[in-house]
Amino acid sequence: MTVHLELVPILSLVAGIAILAVPKLLNLIVAIYLIVIGVVGIFGL
């Protein structure tokens, strides 16, 4: 039995819970997200 889970929804869920638990994490999470999206966009990973 193989379970295939998409990474983005899991990361979104974890980030949402973390932001609810510690609102100051929002800035860090947004910054990391933007950096990752930028790197993926530039290098086409």
PyMOL Python script that loads the backbone (N, CA, C, O; Angstrom):
from pymol import cmd

cmd.read_pdbstr("""\
ATOM      1  N   MET A   1       0.852  -1.185   0.000  1.00  0.00           N
ATOM      2  CA  MET A   1       0.000   0.000   0.000  1.00  0.00           C
ATOM      3  C   MET A   1       0.892   1.241   0.000  1.00  0.00           C
ATOM      4  O   MET A   1       1.728   1.420   0.885  1.00  0.00           O
ATOM      5  N   THR A   2       0.703   2.073  -0.983  1.00  0.00           N
ATOM      6  CA  THR A   2       1.501   3.289  -1.101  1.00  0.00           C
ATOM      7  C   THR A   2       0.625   4.504  -0.828  1.00  0.00           C
ATOM      8  O   THR A   2      -0.456   4.653  -1.399  1.00  0.00           O
ATOM      9  N   VAL A   3       1.111   5.365   0.051  1.00  0.00           N
ATOM     10  CA  VAL A   3       0.402   6.600   0.350  1.00  0.00           C
ATOM     11  C   VAL A   3       1.203   7.749  -0.247  1.00  0.00           C
ATOM     12  O   VAL A   3       2.362   7.962   0.109  1.00  0.00           O
ATOM     13  N   HIS A   4       0.579   8.483  -1.151  1.00  0.00           N
ATOM     14  CA  HIS A   4       1.254   9.605  -1.804  1.00  0.00           C
ATOM     15  C   HIS A   4       0.645  10.898  -1.278  1.00  0.00           C
ATOM     16  O   HIS A   4      -0.538  11.172  -1.484  1.00  0.00           O
ATOM     17  N   LEU A   5       1.470  11.688  -0.596  1.00  0.00           N
ATOM     18  CA  LEU A   5       1.007  12.963  -0.072  1.00  0.00           C
ATOM     19  C   LEU A   5       1.755  14.087  -0.760  1.00  0.00           C
ATOM     20  O   LEU A   5       2.967  14.012  -0.959  1.00  0.00           O
ATOM     21  N   GLU A   6       1.026  15.124  -1.121  1.00  0.00           N
ATOM     22  CA  GLU A   6       1.656  16.288  -1.729  1.00  0.00           C
ATOM     23  C   GLU A   6       2.357  17.102  -0.643  1.00  0.00           C
ATOM     24  O   GLU A   6       1.858  17.212   0.477  1.00  0.00           O
ATOM     25  N   LEU A   7       3.495  17.662  -0.972  1.00  0.00           N
ATOM     26  CA  LEU A   7       4.296  18.390  -0.001  1.00  0.00           C
ATOM     27  C   LEU A   7       3.689  19.741   0.354  1.00  0.00           C
ATOM     28  O   LEU A   7       3.695  20.127   1.523  1.00  0.00           O
ATOM     29  N   VAL A   8       3.169  20.461  -0.624  1.00  0.00           N
ATOM     30  CA  VAL A   8       2.679  21.818  -0.386  1.00  0.00           C
ATOM     31  C   VAL A   8       1.523  21.858   0.624  1.00  0.00           C
ATOM     32  O   VAL A   8       1.569  22.668   1.550  1.00  0.00           O
ATOM     33  N   PRO A   9       0.489  21.014   0.480  1.00  0.00           N
ATOM     34  CA  PRO A   9      -0.595  21.071   1.475  1.00  0.00           C
ATOM     35  C   PRO A   9      -0.124  20.737   2.886  1.00  0.00           C
ATOM     36  O   PRO A   9      -0.620  21.311   3.855  1.00  0.00           O
ATOM     37  N   ILE A  10       0.823  19.822   3.010  1.00  0.00           N
ATOM     38  CA  ILE A  10       1.339  19.465   4.333  1.00  0.00           C
ATOM     39  C   ILE A  10       2.107  20.648   4.918  1.00  0.00           C
ATOM     40  O   ILE A  10       1.928  20.994   6.086  1.00  0.00           O
ATOM     41  N   LEU A  11       2.960  21.264   4.106  1.00  0.00           N
ATOM     42  CA  LEU A  11       3.704  22.425   4.590  1.00  0.00           C
ATOM     43  C   LEU A  11       2.763  23.570   4.950  1.00  0.00           C
ATOM     44  O   LEU A  11       2.993  24.278   5.931  1.00  0.00           O
ATOM     45  N   SER A  12       1.714  23.753   4.167  1.00  0.00           N
ATOM     46  CA  SER A  12       0.743  24.812   4.453  1.00  0.00           C
ATOM     47  C   SER A  12       0.043  24.568   5.780  1.00  0.00           C
ATOM     48  O   SER A  12      -0.152  25.490   6.572  1.00  0.00           O
ATOM     49  N   LEU A  13      -0.329  23.323   6.010  1.00  0.00           N
ATOM     50  CA  LEU A  13      -0.996  22.973   7.258  1.00  0.00           C
ATOM     51  C   LEU A  13      -0.084  23.202   8.451  1.00  0.00           C
ATOM     52  O   LEU A  13      -0.497  23.797   9.446  1.00  0.00           O
ATOM     53  N   VAL A  14       1.149  22.735   8.356  1.00  0.00           N
ATOM     54  CA  VAL A  14       2.117  22.907   9.450  1.00  0.00           C
ATOM     55  C   VAL A  14       2.380  24.390   9.691  1.00  0.00           C
ATOM     56  O   VAL A  14       2.430  24.834  10.838  1.00  0.00           O
ATOM     57  N   ALA A  15       2.548  25.153   8.617  1.00  0.00           N
ATOM     58  CA  ALA A  15       2.802  26.588   8.758  1.00  0.00           C
ATOM     59  C   ALA A  15       1.612  27.286   9.403  1.00  0.00           C
ATOM     60  O   ALA A  15       1.790  28.153  10.259  1.00  0.00           O
ATOM     61  N   GLY A  16       0.414  26.918   9.004  1.00  0.00           N
ATOM     62  CA  GLY A  16      -0.787  27.522   9.591  1.00  0.00           C
ATOM     63  C   GLY A  16      -0.895  27.257  11.079  1.00  0.00           C
ATOM     64  O   GLY A  16      -1.220  28.156  11.855  1.00  0.00           O
ATOM     65  N   ILE A  17      -0.624  26.028  11.477  1.00  0.00           N
ATOM     66  CA  ILE A  17      -0.671  25.674  12.902  1.00  0.00           C
ATOM     67  C   ILE A  17       0.410  26.427  13.664  1.00  0.00           C
ATOM     68  O   ILE A  17       0.167  26.928  14.762  1.00  0.00           O
ATOM     69  N   ALA A  18       1.616  26.507  13.077  1.00  0.00           N
ATOM     70  CA  ALA A  18       2.714  27.217  13.730  1.00  0.00           C
ATOM     71  C   ALA A  18       2.389  28.698  13.904  1.00  0.00           C
ATOM     72  O   ALA A  18       2.692  29.285  14.943  1.00  0.00           O
ATOM     73  N   ILE A  19       1.772  29.302  12.888  1.00  0.00           N
ATOM     74  CA  ILE A  19       1.415  30.720  12.968  1.00  0.00           C
ATOM     75  C   ILE A  19       0.346  30.949  14.038  1.00  0.00           C
ATOM     76  O   ILE A  19       0.389  31.945  14.761  1.00  0.00           O
ATOM     77  N   LEU A  20      -0.602  30.034  14.134  1.00  0.00           N
ATOM     78  CA  LEU A  20      -1.613  30.157  15.179  1.00  0.00           C
ATOM     79  C   LEU A  20      -0.994  30.025  16.564  1.00  0.00           C
ATOM     80  O   LEU A  20      -1.387  30.723  17.499  1.00  0.00           O
ATOM     81  N   ALA A  21      -0.020  29.122  16.687  1.00  0.00           N
ATOM     82  CA  ALA A  21       0.604  28.885  17.983  1.00  0.00           C
ATOM     83  C   ALA A  21       1.551  30.023  18.362  1.00  0.00           C
ATOM     84  O   ALA A  21       1.558  30.471  19.509  1.00  0.00           O
ATOM     85  N   VAL A  22       2.341  30.485  17.411  1.00  0.00           N
ATOM     86  CA  VAL A  22       3.329  31.534  17.674  1.00  0.00           C
ATOM     87  C   VAL A  22       3.268  32.549  16.530  1.00  0.00           C
ATOM     88  O   VAL A  22       3.953  32.392  15.519  1.00  0.00           O
ATOM     89  N   PRO A  23       2.446  33.587  16.694  1.00  0.00           N
ATOM     90  CA  PRO A  23       2.241  34.545  15.606  1.00  0.00           C
ATOM     91  C   PRO A  23       3.529  35.213  15.103  1.00  0.00           C
ATOM     92  O   PRO A  23       3.588  35.626  13.944  1.00  0.00           O
ATOM     93  N   LYS A  24       4.552  35.325  15.947  1.00  0.00           N
ATOM     94  CA  LYS A  24       5.794  35.966  15.516  1.00  0.00           C
ATOM     95  C   LYS A  24       6.516  35.129  14.461  1.00  0.00           C
ATOM     96  O   LYS A  24       7.414  35.628  13.782  1.00  0.00           O
ATOM     97  N   LEU A  25       6.128  33.858  14.320  1.00  0.00           N
ATOM     98  CA  LEU A  25       6.732  33.016  13.293  1.00  0.00           C
ATOM     99  C   LEU A  25       6.291  33.419  11.895  1.00  0.00           C
ATOM    100  O   LEU A  25       6.914  33.026  10.909  1.00  0.00           O
ATOM    101  N   LEU A  26       5.221  34.200  11.802  1.00  0.00           N
ATOM    102  CA  LEU A  26       4.683  34.566  10.489  1.00  0.00           C
ATOM    103  C   LEU A  26       5.740  35.233   9.612  1.00  0.00           C
ATOM    104  O   LEU A  26       5.886  34.885   8.440  1.00  0.00           O
ATOM    105  N   ASN A  27       6.473  36.188  10.175  1.00  0.00           N
ATOM    106  CA  ASN A  27       7.498  36.879   9.380  1.00  0.00           C
ATOM    107  C   ASN A  27       8.546  35.908   8.883  1.00  0.00           C
ATOM    108  O   ASN A  27       8.947  35.973   7.721  1.00  0.00           O
ATOM    109  N   LEU A  28       8.998  35.011   9.739  1.00  0.00           N
ATOM    110  CA  LEU A  28      10.021  34.041   9.357  1.00  0.00           C
ATOM    111  C   LEU A  28       9.504  33.099   8.278  1.00  0.00           C
ATOM    112  O   LEU A  28      10.195  32.835   7.294  1.00  0.00           O
ATOM    113  N   ILE A  29       8.300  32.599   8.463  1.00  0.00           N
ATOM    114  CA  ILE A  29       7.729  31.648   7.509  1.00  0.00           C
ATOM    115  C   ILE A  29       7.528  32.305   6.147  1.00  0.00           C
ATOM    116  O   ILE A  29       7.835  31.705   5.117  1.00  0.00           O
ATOM    117  N   VAL A  30       7.016  33.531   6.138  1.00  0.00           N
ATOM    118  CA  VAL A  30       6.804  34.241   4.873  1.00  0.00           C
ATOM    119  C   VAL A  30       8.141  34.492   4.183  1.00  0.00           C
ATOM    120  O   VAL A  30       8.255  34.327   2.969  1.00  0.00           O
ATOM    121  N   ALA A  31       9.149  34.889   4.949  1.00  0.00           N
ATOM    122  CA  ALA A  31      10.465  35.148   4.365  1.00  0.00           C
ATOM    123  C   ALA A  31      11.044  33.887   3.744  1.00  0.00           C
ATOM    124  O   ALA A  31      11.547  33.922   2.622  1.00  0.00           O
ATOM    125  N   ILE A  32      10.977  32.774   4.463  1.00  0.00           N
ATOM    126  CA  ILE A  32      11.499  31.507   3.943  1.00  0.00           C
ATOM    127  C   ILE A  32      10.726  31.095   2.694  1.00  0.00           C
ATOM    128  O   ILE A  32      11.320  30.649   1.712  1.00  0.00           O
ATOM    129  N   TYR A  33       9.406  31.244   2.728  1.00  0.00           N
ATOM    130  CA  TYR A  33       8.579  30.880   1.581  1.00  0.00           C
ATOM    131  C   TYR A  33       8.983  31.693   0.348  1.00  0.00           C
ATOM    132  O   TYR A  33       9.154  31.141  -0.738  1.00  0.00           O
ATOM    133  N   LEU A  34       9.132  32.992   0.523  1.00  0.00           N
ATOM    134  CA  LEU A  34       9.485  33.851  -0.608  1.00  0.00           C
ATOM    135  C   LEU A  34      10.866  33.506  -1.153  1.00  0.00           C
ATOM    136  O   LEU A  34      11.069  33.507  -2.368  1.00  0.00           O
ATOM    137  N   ILE A  35      11.815  33.212  -0.273  1.00  0.00           N
ATOM    138  CA  ILE A  35      13.153  32.831  -0.716  1.00  0.00           C
ATOM    139  C   ILE A  35      13.100  31.541  -1.502  1.00  0.00           C
ATOM    140  O   ILE A  35      13.714  31.435  -2.564  1.00  0.00           O
ATOM    141  N   VAL A  36      12.369  30.551  -0.992  1.00  0.00           N
ATOM    142  CA  VAL A  36      12.272  29.262  -1.675  1.00  0.00           C
ATOM    143  C   VAL A  36      11.621  29.413  -3.041  1.00  0.00           C
ATOM    144  O   VAL A  36      12.110  28.857  -4.024  1.00  0.00           O
ATOM    145  N   ILE A  37      10.519  30.161  -3.113  1.00  0.00           N
ATOM    146  CA  ILE A  37       9.835  30.380  -4.377  1.00  0.00           C
ATOM    147  C   ILE A  37      10.743  31.115  -5.363  1.00  0.00           C
ATOM    148  O   ILE A  37      10.761  30.799  -6.552  1.00  0.00           O
ATOM    149  N   GLY A  38      11.491  32.092  -4.866  1.00  0.00           N
ATOM    150  CA  GLY A  38      12.418  32.826  -5.717  1.00  0.00           C
ATOM    151  C   GLY A  38      13.512  31.929  -6.279  1.00  0.00           C
ATOM    152  O   GLY A  38      13.817  31.991  -7.470  1.00  0.00           O
ATOM    153  N   VAL A  39      14.105  31.093  -5.423  1.00  0.00           N
ATOM    154  CA  VAL A  39      15.168  30.181  -5.866  1.00  0.00           C
ATOM    155  C   VAL A  39      14.621  29.184  -6.875  1.00  0.00           C
ATOM    156  O   VAL A  39      15.254  28.923  -7.898  1.00  0.00           O
ATOM    157  N   VAL A  40      13.453  28.627  -6.593  1.00  0.00           N
ATOM    158  CA  VAL A  40      12.842  27.675  -7.528  1.00  0.00           C
ATOM    159  C   VAL A  40      12.568  28.354  -8.863  1.00  0.00           C
ATOM    160  O   VAL A  40      12.805  27.765  -9.918  1.00  0.00           O
ATOM    161  N   GLY A  41      12.072  29.583  -8.826  1.00  0.00           N
ATOM    162  CA  GLY A  41      11.768  30.310 -10.051  1.00  0.00           C
ATOM    163  C   GLY A  41      13.007  30.628 -10.870  1.00  0.00           C
ATOM    164  O   GLY A  41      12.991  30.526 -12.096  1.00  0.00           O
ATOM    165  N   ILE A  42      14.081  31.012 -10.192  1.00  0.00           N
ATOM    166  CA  ILE A  42      15.296  31.379 -10.903  1.00  0.00           C
ATOM    167  C   ILE A  42      16.006  30.168 -11.496  1.00  0.00           C
ATOM    168  O   ILE A  42      16.430  30.186 -12.652  1.00  0.00           O
ATOM    169  N   PHE A  43      16.128  29.127 -10.695  1.00  0.00           N
ATOM    170  CA  PHE A  43      16.901  27.964 -11.132  1.00  0.00           C
ATOM    171  C   PHE A  43      16.040  26.863 -11.753  1.00  0.00           C
ATOM    172  O   PHE A  43      16.571  25.875 -12.261  1.00  0.00           O
ATOM    173  N   GLY A  44      14.717  27.024 -11.716  1.00  0.00           N
ATOM    174  CA  GLY A  44      13.813  26.053 -12.324  1.00  0.00           C
ATOM    175  C   GLY A  44      13.890  24.661 -11.698  1.00  0.00           C
ATOM    176  O   GLY A  44      13.836  23.650 -12.398  1.00  0.00           O
ATOM    177  N   LEU A  45      14.015  24.624 -10.379  1.00  0.00           N
ATOM    178  CA  LEU A  45      14.141  23.327  -9.692  1.00  0.00           C
ATOM    179  C   LEU A  45      12.824  22.599  -9.632  1.00  0.00           C
ATOM    180  O   LEU A  45      12.752  21.496  -9.089  1.00  0.00           O
TER     181      LEU A  45
END
""", "prot")
cmd.dss("prot")
cmd.show_as("cartoon", "prot")
cmd.util.cbc("prot")
cmd.orient("prot")
